[in-house]
Amino acid sequence: MSNFSNIAVIGAGIVGASIAFHLARRGAKVTLIDAGGPGKRSAVQPATAVSFAWMNARDKNPRHYHLFNRRSVDMWARFVERLGIPQSATWGGELRWASTDDGAREIVKRAGVLQSWGYPIRLLNGEMVEALEPRLKPGVVTAASYTDIEGHADTGAVVGACVERLKEWGADILFQTHVTGLARSGSDISAVVTDRGEIACDAVVLAGGADTVSLAAMAEVDVPMYYTFGCTILTEPVPPVFENVSVVHSPRDCPPQTNFRQLPNGSVMLHGGAHGRVYDGGSLGQDDREVQRVVNAVARFLPAIEGVPVREVRRGRRPIPEDGHPILGFSQRVPNLYLSVTHSGVTLAPLIGECAAIEILDGARIDFLRHYRLDRFLR
Ligand SMILES: Cc1cc2nc3c(=O)[nH]c(=O)nc-3n(C[C@H](O)[C@H](O)[C@H](O)COP(=O)(O)OP(=O)(O)OC[C@H]3O[C@@H](n4cnc5c(N)ncnc54)[C@H](O)[C@@H]3O)c2cc1C
């Protein structure tokens, strides 16, 4: 057991909401604080609202990080079940294909690695792709892969359900509340300072996404991370476009690279661009022509969205620790400050929530989190 029972969680994106849910589920007194919240929309939204929200372990390296993601993918069904919203996760798996020989070699090579790690990925040929998804028009298929345990999530519904459960359990939910400082008592944090007053607590979880750098700086803790901008586009609803799969990646060897999935309400979410240190596609998401470029690129493979109006364009920042892996755990410098910042936070939310509750409430240190401690950057 630890001495922590009154915990402030800063950030109500999917990571903070999951941690708060897992803490409160175990009886901790939780205060969840977020500068945004229902009804607040800005040009740049939290990553959770923008996310493509594909739960996967497909492109995660090295093996420990793949296994970390795999474990969380496997927890998602129970997570949404516990939240009472099983319909908020859509399963069916991820399909992608290549259209060149080089691209085929990449797919075959990756499938071989994943299979050797015990991941259920299968190789398909063009006929198999067309049989799996008759409404896709893949063009030339030199190789394809299908990982049938993957899916996507309705992140808004998941955060909303966490907040509802928290309210039922008596947690304090402070939205539209901006954290401006962290008051200290010795090396510990004694209170979270906000624009609406101070909140006394005996431990603080920082789950501020891309803003974790500035939040941690309030406790003089340096969090080495960066962000890239990303954009997702939502169409007006269309009839079902997939028979089996839930997520499609267009050929990585045939730019522009795009991803698409259909939401339960019929809207198709499109995502374009690569994860560099640069903004996806230059002005993507700001400029109507860029949005149309992504829509046209997807429509080549998915004629069902041709001419369908765009309903919404979302822009946000991907929180990315310097080496691409999560930063999780207590800070050595500030012993009651728990950090939780990661890319792939949608995939990882159930596992991070469960692990954070064990480390914060039981005082345990989880062995497989050793790869993701902040102090790795000090070596
Ligand atoms: C375009 C895009 C596509 C993505 N695709 C995927 C994907 O397919 N699969 C996947 O697993 N992940 C994906 N990700 C990454 C994933 O969405 C993020 O890792 C995850 O949403 C991070 O969640 P979070 O709760 O840590 O941060 P956020 O969602 O950014 O939430 C942080 C919260 O902290 C609050 N906050 C910040 N500063 C303060 C302050 N001073 N006071 C009070 N509150 C504050 C913010 O208001 C915000 O609500 C994608 C991200 C993007 C942008």
The ligand as an SDF file (V2000), in Angstrom:
LIG
                    3D

 53 58  0  0  0  0  0  0  0  0999 V2000
   -3.9250   12.8080  -35.8510 C   0  0  0  0  0  0  0  0  0  0  0  0
   -3.6390   11.8220  -34.7490 C   0  0  0  0  0  0  0  0  0  0  0  0
   -3.7920   10.4690  -34.9950 C   0  0  0  0  0  0  0  0  0  0  0  0
   -3.5420    9.5410  -33.9780 C   0  0  0  0  0  0  0  0  0  0  0  0
   -3.7870    8.2280  -34.2270 N   0  0  0  0  0  0  0  0  0  0  0  0
   -3.6500    7.3290  -33.2160 C   0  0  0  0  0  0  0  0  0  0  0  0
   -4.0260    5.9770  -33.4270 C   0  0  0  0  0  0  0  0  0  0  0  0
   -4.4850    5.5950  -34.5220 O   0  0  0  0  0  0  0  0  0  0  0  0
   -3.9030    5.1040  -32.3930 N   0  0  0  0  0  0  0  0  0  0  0  0
   -3.4210    5.4990  -31.1550 C   0  0  0  0  0  0  0  0  0  0  0  0
   -3.3310    4.6690  -30.2470 O   0  0  0  0  0  0  0  0  0  0  0  0
   -3.0530    6.7900  -30.9400 N   0  0  0  0  0  0  0  0  0  0  0  0
   -3.1570    7.6980  -31.9360 C   0  0  0  0  0  0  0  0  0  0  0  0
   -2.8210    8.9980  -31.7290 N   0  0  0  0  0  0  0  0  0  0  0  0
   -2.2010    9.3690  -30.4540 C   0  0  0  0  0  0  0  0  0  0  0  0
   -3.2390    9.4530  -29.3500 C   0  0  0  0  0  0  0  0  0  0  0  0
   -4.3820   10.1120  -29.8290 O   0  0  0  0  0  0  0  0  0  0  0  0
   -2.6310   10.1910  -28.1630 C   0  0  0  0  0  0  0  0  0  0  0  0
   -1.4710    9.4840  -27.7200 O   0  0  0  0  0  0  0  0  0  0  0  0
   -3.6000   10.2790  -27.0110 C   0  0  0  0  0  0  0  0  0  0  0  0
   -4.8400   10.8270  -27.4250 O   0  0  0  0  0  0  0  0  0  0  0  0
   -2.9930   11.1340  -25.9110 C   0  0  0  0  0  0  0  0  0  0  0  0
   -3.9670   11.2680  -24.9100 O   0  0  0  0  0  0  0  0  0  0  0  0
   -3.6670   12.1400  -23.6370 P   0  0  0  0  0  0  0  0  0  0  0  0
   -4.8310   11.9550  -22.7310 O   0  0  0  0  0  0  0  0  0  0  0  0
   -2.3180   11.8070  -23.1160 O   0  0  0  0  0  0  0  0  0  0  0  0
   -3.5180   13.6460  -24.1910 O   0  0  0  0  0  0  0  0  0  0  0  0
   -4.6120   14.6650  -24.7580 P   0  0  0  0  0  0  0  0  0  0  0  0
   -5.7110   13.9910  -25.4430 O   0  0  0  0  0  0  0  0  0  0  0  0
   -3.8400   15.6920  -25.5330 O   0  0  0  0  0  0  0  0  0  0  0  0
   -5.2160   15.3100  -23.4530 O   0  0  0  0  0  0  0  0  0  0  0  0
   -4.4540   16.1650  -22.6390 C   0  0  0  0  0  0  0  0  0  0  0  0
   -5.4210   17.0250  -21.8470 C   0  0  0  0  0  0  0  0  0  0  0  0
   -4.6750   17.8390  -20.9440 O   0  0  0  0  0  0  0  0  0  0  0  0
   -5.3370   19.0610  -20.8350 C   0  0  0  0  0  0  0  0  0  0  0  0
   -4.3860   20.0880  -20.3700 N   0  0  0  0  0  0  0  0  0  0  0  0
   -3.2090   20.4090  -20.9280 C   0  0  0  0  0  0  0  0  0  0  0  0
   -2.6490   21.4410  -20.2450 N   0  0  0  0  0  0  0  0  0  0  0  0
   -3.4850   21.7300  -19.2380 C   0  0  0  0  0  0  0  0  0  0  0  0
   -3.4700   22.6970  -18.2010 C   0  0  0  0  0  0  0  0  0  0  0  0
   -2.4550   23.5680  -18.0390 N   0  0  0  0  0  0  0  0  0  0  0  0
   -4.5240   22.7390  -17.3480 N   0  0  0  0  0  0  0  0  0  0  0  0
   -5.5440   21.8720  -17.4590 C   0  0  0  0  0  0  0  0  0  0  0  0
   -5.6130   20.9440  -18.4350 N   0  0  0  0  0  0  0  0  0  0  0  0
   -4.6020   20.8700  -19.3080 C   0  0  0  0  0  0  0  0  0  0  0  0
   -5.8360   19.3450  -22.2410 C   0  0  0  0  0  0  0  0  0  0  0  0
   -6.9310   20.2600  -22.2270 O   0  0  0  0  0  0  0  0  0  0  0  0
   -6.2280   17.9530  -22.7380 C   0  0  0  0  0  0  0  0  0  0  0  0
   -7.6040   17.6940  -22.5920 O   0  0  0  0  0  0  0  0  0  0  0  0
   -3.0780    9.9650  -32.7120 C   0  0  0  0  0  0  0  0  0  0  0  0
   -2.9310   11.3370  -32.4520 C   0  0  0  0  0  0  0  0  0  0  0  0
   -3.2140   12.2540  -33.4650 C   0  0  0  0  0  0  0  0  0  0  0  0
   -3.0870   13.7170  -33.1520 C   0  0  0  0  0  0  0  0  0  0  0  0
  1  2  1  0
  2  3  1  0
  2 52  2  0
  3  4  2  0
  4  5  1  0
  4 50  1  0
  5  6  2  0
  6  7  1  0
  6 13  1  0
  7  8  2  0
  7  9  1  0
  9 10  1  0
 10 11  2  0
 10 12  1  0
 12 13  2  0
 13 14  1  0
 14 15  1  0
 14 50  1  0
 15 16  1  0
 16 17  1  0
 16 18  1  0
 18 19  1  0
 18 20  1  0
 20 21  1  0
 20 22  1  0
 22 23  1  0
 23 24  1  0
 24 25  2  0
 24 26  1  0
 24 27  1  0
 27 28  1  0
 28 29  2  0
 28 30  1  0
 28 31  1  0
 31 32  1  0
 32 33  1  0
 33 34  1  0
 33 48  1  0
 34 35  1  0
 35 36  1  0
 35 46  1  0
 36 37  1  0
 36 45  1  0
 37 38  2  0
 38 39  1  0
 39 40  1  0
 39 45  2  0
 40 41  1  0
 40 42  2  0
 42 43  1  0
 43 44  2  0
 44 45  1  0
 46 47  1  0
 46 48  1  0
 48 49  1  0
 50 51  2  0
 51 52  1  0
 52 53  1  0
M  END
$$$$
